[in-house]
Amino acid sequence: MSEPTPRPGISAMPAYVAGKAPVARPGLTTYKLSSNENPYPPLPGVIEAAVAAAAEMNRYPDAGNTDLYAALAATLDVPVADLALGTGAVALIYQLVAAYAGPGDEVLYAWRSFEAYPIATLAAGATSVQVPLTADARHDLASMAAAVTARTRVVLVCTPNNPTGPALTQAELDDFLARIPADVVVVVDEAYQEFVRGADPVDGIATYRRHRNVVLLRTFSKAYGLAGFRVGYAVAPAPIAATLRAVGLPFGVSVVAQAAAVASLRRRDELLARVERLVTERDRVLAGCRAAGWRLPEAQGNFVWFDFAGAPDAMARFVAAAEEAGIVVRALGDGVRASIGEVEANSRLIEVARRLPSSR
C-alpha cells in the first residue's frame, strides 16, 4: 500500500538534540551547563511585563511586533525596515536558508559550528559545504572563501563560534567579506556578541551598513535570559529583512515574549552588568582548566570547549565525572561544551578538570 513520503533527504535529517537536564540528587544541588542558558533570573520588571501581557492570552499577539521593533530600532539605531523577528535566532536561520537556497544550491559554513546549520540546509533541500575549523578551533576563513562556488547561495559565519568559543576580529571579517560575491548572503551569527572581550571585536551593525548582502542574527535567549520565550532578530538590508518577514510564521513571537523583550531592552544597563559577571566567571573557568593542563581554545561566548577528537572513551569519562559532581555538560561528537553557570557549578567544573587532567 502506498503512503505519503517526505522529500528525499528529510527522513535522514538529524533531529536537533537539546542539552540534557540534570537529575535531582538527594543532598546535592545539581546544575545544568548543557544549554548555554543564562543562570540569572529575569531582570526586574520583566516578569511583571510578561504577567501583564499574559492577561491578554485570549488575543493574538501584535503581528507587526510594533513595540518590539520600535525598541530594537531605537536601541540599535537602525530602521525598522531593516529588522526581522523570529522565534529565536534559529528560526531565522531556517527562514533565511529556505528563502535563498534550495535543491542544487550550496550553503557554506565552518564545522564544527552550530548544530542547526546542517539541519536547516537539509530542510531546504540544499547541499551543505562544511569547512573544517583550524587547529585552534577557529573559522578557516581563507578556506571558506576558496570553497565558494557559483552554486553557493548562503554563507553562515558564527562568531563567537558555538560550540568552540573563538570569535572573529573585524579585520578578519572585512577581509573575508571582500572575497565573497555580492549575490551571496553572508549571515553573521552573533548569538553571543554581548560576551565578546577580544581585541578588534566585530562591529556587526557597522558591518551590515557597509554591505548589501550581510545579515546579523542576534537573540534574547543568551545574555538577556529569555531562552524560554524564544525571541531572536535579524538586522539586514531592507530587501533581505522584508524577505525574512515574508517567510516567517505569522504571530510567531508571542504576546508574552514581545512584552518581556521590550522590558528587557529597557533594563539594558543592568543586563550588561550581569554579562560582565558572567565574563569574569568564564575567564576564571578558562584559567582554572588551563592550569589543570587542558588546552582549551579562546572562549568569547558564555561557554568553554574541551576537545576530545579521536578520544571518545576519555570524553565519556569526563561527562560521567561531571554528572557525578552534579553538573551536566554537553557532549557533541568530538568534544564537550560546558556553559558558564552559577559560581558553584563553575567551581565544580574546574575541579572535574583537575581530577581528569588532559592528555593532549
Secondary structure as GFF3:
##gff-version 3
##sequence-region A 1 360
A	DSSP	beta_strand	31	32	.	.	.	ID=ss1
A	DSSP	alpha_helix	46	54	.	.	.	ID=ss2
A	DSSP	alpha_helix	66	76	.	.	.	ID=ss3
A	DSSP	three_ten_helix	80	82	.	.	.	ID=ss4
A	DSSP	beta_strand	83	86	.	.	.	ID=ss5
A	DSSP	alpha_helix	89	100	.	.	.	ID=ss6
A	DSSP	beta_strand	106	111	.	.	.	ID=ss7
A	DSSP	alpha_helix	116	124	.	.	.	ID=ss8
A	DSSP	beta_strand	127	132	.	.	.	ID=ss9
A	DSSP	alpha_helix	141	146	.	.	.	ID=ss10
A	DSSP	beta_strand	152	158	.	.	.	ID=ss11
A	DSSP	alpha_helix	170	177	.	.	.	ID=ss12
A	DSSP	beta_strand	185	189	.	.	.	ID=ss13
A	DSSP	three_ten_helix	193	195	.	.	.	ID=ss14
A	DSSP	alpha_helix	204	210	.	.	.	ID=ss15
A	DSSP	beta_strand	214	219	.	.	.	ID=ss16
A	DSSP	three_ten_helix	227	229	.	.	.	ID=ss17
A	DSSP	beta_strand	232	235	.	.	.	ID=ss18
A	DSSP	alpha_helix	238	247	.	.	.	ID=ss19
A	DSSP	alpha_helix	255	266	.	.	.	ID=ss20
A	DSSP	alpha_helix	268	291	.	.	.	ID=ss21
A	DSSP	beta_strand	303	307	.	.	.	ID=ss22
A	DSSP	alpha_helix	312	324	.	.	.	ID=ss23
A	DSSP	beta_strand	327	328	.	.	.	ID=ss24
A	DSSP	beta_strand	330	331	.	.	.	ID=ss25
A	DSSP	beta_strand	335	339	.	.	.	ID=ss26
A	DSSP	alpha_helix	343	355	.	.	.	ID=ss27
###
